[in-house]
Amino acid sequence: MPEGDTLFKTATVLRQVLAGREVLAASAPRGGPAMHRVVGATVESVEAMGKNLVIRFSNGLALRTHLRMWGSWHRYRPGEPWRRPLAQARAVIETPDSVAVCFNAPTVELMDERALAIHPTLSRLGPDILVDPFDVDAVCEGLRRRAGDAGEIGEVLMDQRIVAGIGNLYKNETLFMEGVHPYTKVAIIDDASLRGIVERARDLMRFNADRGIRITDLRRAAHRGTRMWLHGRRGLECRRCRTRIVGDRQGELNRHTVWCPTCQPVPDHYRPRTAASRREAAE
């Protein structure tokens, strides 16, 4: 699933090529929303809302897409060949100088703009972590309310109802950099540490929002290959202490979670959930 900074960058690119332009043609090649309804309207805005992308039109309609794991938006010049087949296109918007195509998004909705405020997903989103103003204290309070006595930081931090935009990658990288194990219960994290986690996630995502290559390990900014501390490195040595990086599945959604057992002390209540994580714990 794309992280919030990916949607932020996507919205920035689409805004540059769509905003203020008249829609000459629009379609949904695989069925779905009646895209012809926006033809003749002008694109008023393109906005990232957490992991959702919303395009507003001058006729009062709005297009919402959620990309999940496989979706993406592409921008082409008129007549330029697409990099993916038409069969994968979910929505197409054509203006005099650009063609914007949404590929493989599982969620594509066209609605009255007024419905955004009561949309069952959008109306429940917490503050976008990339948008100003951003109230860190309010987010920390929300994390504590959501967690209660037993909620774990690795799961609660990704609850889009509390703060929108943080995905699995930034969860893992942030908690590593803050030295907090993802299975740590929020209730035992002190206020300064919890605030540090939220601020670190925001700083990392804002740093990467206008970059083509995502970086969290700044020492490796000029290197080829991964520039992350943990992402994609399970089974390899930690770049800080050389302990082998391990992982497990966390929460109701079984999200892939990784950590360094030395840099992020394992809480006493943690029990491995998968065969692979049990093997790692036994080694």
C-alpha positions in Angstrom: 0.0 0.0 0.0 1.5 3.4 -0.9 2.7 5.6 1.9 1.3 9.1 2.5 4.4 10.7 0.9 3.8 8.7 -2.3 0.3 10.1 -2.5 1.6 13.6 -1.7 4.0 13.4 -4.6 1.4 12.0 -6.9 -1.0 14.8 -6.0 1.7 17.4 -6.6 2.5 16.1 -10.1 -1.2 15.8 -11.1 -2.0 19.2 -9.7 0.7 20.7 -11.9 -0.8 19.2 -15.1 -4.5 19.1 -14.4 -5.4 22.1 -12.1 -7.1 24.9 -14.0 -7.5 22.8 -17.2 -10.7 21.9 -18.9 -11.5 18.2 -19.2 -11.9 17.3 -22.9 -12.6 13.6 -22.4 -12.9 11.2 -19.5 -13.6 7.5 -19.2 -13.6 4.5 -17.0 -12.4 1.7 -19.4 -13.1 -1.1 -17.0 -16.5 0.2 -16.0 -17.3 1.9 -12.7 -17.8 5.7 -12.3 -19.6 7.7 -15.0 -16.5 9.7 -15.8 -18.2 11.4 -18.8 -20.0 13.6 -16.3 -16.8 15.6 -15.7 -16.3 16.4 -19.5 -16.4 20.1 -20.0 -15.7 20.9 -16.4 -12.4 22.4 -15.1 -10.2 20.6 -12.6 -10.2 22.8 -9.5 -7.9 20.9 -7.2 -5.9 17.7 -6.7 -5.4 16.8 -3.0 -3.9 13.9 -1.1 -6.0 13.0 2.0 -3.9 10.5 3.8 -3.7 7.5 1.4 -6.6 8.8 -0.7 -6.3 11.1 -3.7 -9.2 13.5 -4.4 -9.7 15.5 -7.6 -12.4 18.2 -7.5 -14.1 19.6 -10.6 -15.9 22.9 -11.3 -19.2 21.2 -11.7 -19.4 20.1 -8.1 -18.1 16.5 -8.6 -15.1 14.9 -7.0 -13.1 11.8 -7.9 -11.7 9.7 -5.1 -9.1 7.0 -5.6 -7.4 4.7 -3.1 -4.5 2.8 -4.6 -3.9 0.0 -2.1 -1.0 -2.2 -3.1 -1.0 -2.1 -6.8 -2.7 1.1 -8.0 -0.9 4.2 -9.4 -1.5 7.4 -11.4 0.4 8.1 -14.6 0.7 11.3 -16.5 1.2 11.3 -20.3 1.3 13.8 -23.1 -1.5 13.5 -25.7 -0.7 10.7 -28.0 2.1 9.3 -25.9 2.1 5.5 -25.5 1.0 4.3 -22.1 3.4 2.1 -20.1 0.6 -0.1 -19.0 -2.3 -1.7 -21.0 -5.7 -0.2 -21.4 -7.2 -3.2 -19.6 -5.5 -2.0 -16.3 -6.9 1.6 -16.6 -9.6 2.5 -14.0 -10.0 6.2 -14.8 -8.7 8.4 -17.6 -8.8 12.3 -17.6 -7.8 14.1 -20.7 -7.0 17.9 -20.9 -5.6 19.9 -23.8 -2.0 19.1 -22.8 -2.1 16.0 -20.6 -3.6 12.6 -20.0 -3.9 11.4 -16.5 -4.5 7.6 -16.1 -5.3 5.7 -12.9 -4.2 2.1 -13.2 -5.2 -0.9 -11.1 -6.8 1.1 -8.2 -9.3 -1.0 -6.4 -11.3 2.1 -5.3 -12.4 4.7 -7.8 -15.5 6.7 -6.9 -17.1 9.8 -8.5 -19.4 11.7 -6.2 -20.9 15.0 -5.4 -18.3 17.1 -3.7 -20.6 17.7 -0.8 -20.6 14.0 -0.1 -16.9 14.1 0.8 -17.7 15.5 4.3 -19.9 12.5 5.1 -18.0 9.8 3.2 -17.6 6.7 5.4 -13.8 6.6 4.8 -12.8 10.2 4.3 -14.9 11.6 7.1 -13.2 9.3 9.6 -9.6 10.2 8.7 -7.4 11.8 11.2 -5.2 14.8 10.4 -2.9 14.2 7.5 0.7 13.9 8.8 2.1 15.9 5.9 -0.3 18.9 6.1 0.1 22.1 8.1 -1.0 22.9 10.7 -0.4 19.7 12.5 -1.2 19.2 16.2 1.3 16.6 17.5 -0.2 16.7 21.0 -3.7 15.9 19.7 -2.4 13.0 17.7 -0.5 11.6 20.8 -3.7 11.9 22.8 -5.6 10.0 20.0 -3.0 7.3 20.0 -3.4 6.8 23.7 -7.2 6.7 23.5 -7.1 4.2 20.7 -4.5 2.0 22.4 -6.0 1.8 25.8 -4.1 -0.5 28.1 -3.1 -3.1 25.6 -2.7 -1.5 22.2 0.7 -1.8 20.6 2.5 1.1 19.0 3.2 -0.7 15.7 -0.5 -1.3 15.1 -2.0 1.9 16.6 0.5 4.2 14.7 -1.1 3.0 11.4 -4.7 3.7 12.4 -5.7 6.2 9.7 -8.5 7.4 12.0 -5.9 8.8 14.4 -3.3 10.2 11.9 -3.6 9.7 8.1 -0.7 8.8 5.9 1.7 6.6 7.9 2.2 3.2 6.3 4.1 0.0 7.1 7.4 1.3 5.8 7.5 4.4 7.8 6.1 2.6 10.9 9.1 0.2 10.8 11.7 2.9 10.0 10.4 5.4 12.6 10.2 2.9 15.4 13.7 1.7 14.7 15.1 5.2 14.7 13.4 6.0 18.0 14.5 2.7 19.5 11.0 1.5 20.3 9.9 -2.1 19.6 6.7 -2.3 17.5 5.1 -4.6 20.0 5.6 -2.1 22.9 2.3 -1.2 24.5 1.5 2.5 24.1 0.5 2.7 27.7 4.1 2.3 28.9 5.6 4.7 26.4 6.2 8.1 28.1 4.9 11.3 26.6 8.2 12.6 25.3 8.9 9.3 23.6 5.5 9.1 22.0 5.8 12.6 20.8 9.2 11.8 19.4 7.7 8.9 17.4 5.0 11.1 15.8 7.5 13.9 15.0 10.0 11.4 13.6 7.4 9.9 11.3 6.3 13.4 10.1 9.9 14.5 9.6 10.8 11.4 7.5 7.8 11.7 5.3 8.2 15.4 4.8 11.8 14.9 3.9 10.9 12.3 1.3 7.8 14.0 -0.1 9.6 15.9 -2.9 12.2 13.2 -3.6 12.2 10.5 -6.2 14.1 8.0 -4.1 12.9 7.3 -0.5 15.7 7.6 2.1 15.6 7.1 5.9 19.3 6.2 6.4 20.9 9.5 5.4 24.4 8.1 5.6 23.5 6.1 2.5 22.0 8.9 0.5 24.6 8.6 -2.2 24.7 4.8 -2.3 22.9 2.5 -4.7 20.5 -0.1 -3.4 18.2 0.4 -0.4 18.7 3.5 1.6 16.5 2.2 4.5 17.4 1.0 7.9 15.0 -1.9 8.0 12.7 -2.0 5.0 13.5 -5.0 2.7 16.3 -6.1 5.0 14.9 -8.8 7.2 17.5 -11.5 7.8 20.4 -9.0 7.1 22.6 -7.3 9.7 21.5 -4.1 11.4 23.5 -1.2 10.1 24.0 0.1 13.6 24.9 -3.0 15.7 25.2 -5.9 13.2 22.4 -7.9 14.9 20.3 -9.8 12.5 17.0 -8.0 11.6 13.9 -10.1 12.4 10.2 -9.8 11.9 6.7 -11.0 12.4 3.1 -10.3 11.5 1.3 -7.8 13.6 -2.3 -6.8 14.3 -5.6 -7.8 12.8 -4.4 -7.1 9.3 -1.2 -9.2 9.7 1.1 -6.4 8.7 4.7 -7.3 8.1 6.7 -5.8 10.9 10.5 -5.8 11.4 12.9 -4.7 14.1 16.4 -5.0 15.4 16.4 -7.1 18.7 19.3 -5.1 20.0 18.4 -1.5 19.0 14.7 -2.2 19.9 14.5 -4.2 23.1 11.8 -6.9 22.8 8.9 -6.5 25.4 8.2 -9.4 27.7 4.7 -9.9 26.5 5.7 -10.5 22.8 5.1 -14.0 21.5 6.1 -15.0 17.9 3.0 -15.5 15.6 4.5 -17.2 12.6 6.8 -20.2 12.0 9.5 -17.9 10.6 9.4 -15.6 13.6 9.5 -18.5 16.0 12.6 -19.8 14.2 14.2 -16.4 14.5 13.4 -16.2 18.2 14.9 -19.6 18.8 18.2 -18.8 17.2 
